[in-house]
Amino acid sequence: MVKNVSKEKTEHVCQLPEKLVEIFIRASSNKGDLVFDPFLGSGTVAVAAKKLNRDHLGCEIDKKYCKIIESRLKDTMFPLERFIKNNSEQKQLLKITSALTQG
Ligand SMILES: C[S@@+](CC[C@H](N)C(=O)[O-])C[C@H]1O[C@@H](n2cnc3c(N)ncnc32)[C@H](O)[C@@H]1O
């Protein structure tokens, strides 16, 4: 479970750590696959799937938790790598990223 002092902690009582879920997703799927979680809770699986370039689908019965999921997903960027098709585009992305990080 995520510790109360962790930055990623939400109101959900049994939230899993993102890094742990990422290990499972990497081990059991490929980029572009669909990851399904029938018991989303705070949405950790959806968030990790999005970060790892997977599509995601899930269910959550409690509206309070649905709001948390919505907000977490909104704060999670789609990695640009998802749209990279070849080496030339990869180089362009590196240039843009370094320009942005250098200000
Ligand atoms: C153990 S928690 C999941 C925690 C999640 N792995 C996380 O990291 O936040 C299980 C969730 O399933 C939801 N749930 C229980 N029964 C459900 C049902 N029939 N359909 C959809 N969601 C359900 C609960 O509201 C609860 O938030």
The ligand as an ORCA input file, in Angstrom:
! r2SCAN-3c Opt
* xyz 0 1
  C      -8.783     -2.739     -3.540
  S      -9.545     -1.331     -4.237
  C      -8.494     -1.065     -5.642
  C      -7.342     -0.166     -5.300
  C      -6.509      0.166     -6.515
  N      -5.686     -0.945     -6.929
  C      -5.635      1.405     -6.249
  O      -4.409      1.352     -6.407
  O      -6.187      2.433     -5.869
  C     -10.982     -2.031     -4.968
  C     -11.973     -1.041     -5.550
  O     -12.999     -1.760     -6.219
  C     -14.217     -1.044     -6.103
  N     -15.320     -1.982     -6.340
  C     -15.826     -2.921     -5.517
  N     -16.820     -3.606     -6.105
  C     -16.951     -3.092     -7.354
  C     -17.809     -3.401     -8.450
  N     -18.732     -4.353     -8.382
  N     -17.650     -2.708     -9.591
  C     -16.709     -1.722     -9.684
  N     -15.867     -1.387     -8.665
  C     -15.989     -2.065     -7.521
  C     -14.165     -0.468     -4.697
  O     -14.986      0.692     -4.584
  C     -12.675     -0.182     -4.518
  O     -12.394      1.200     -4.757
*
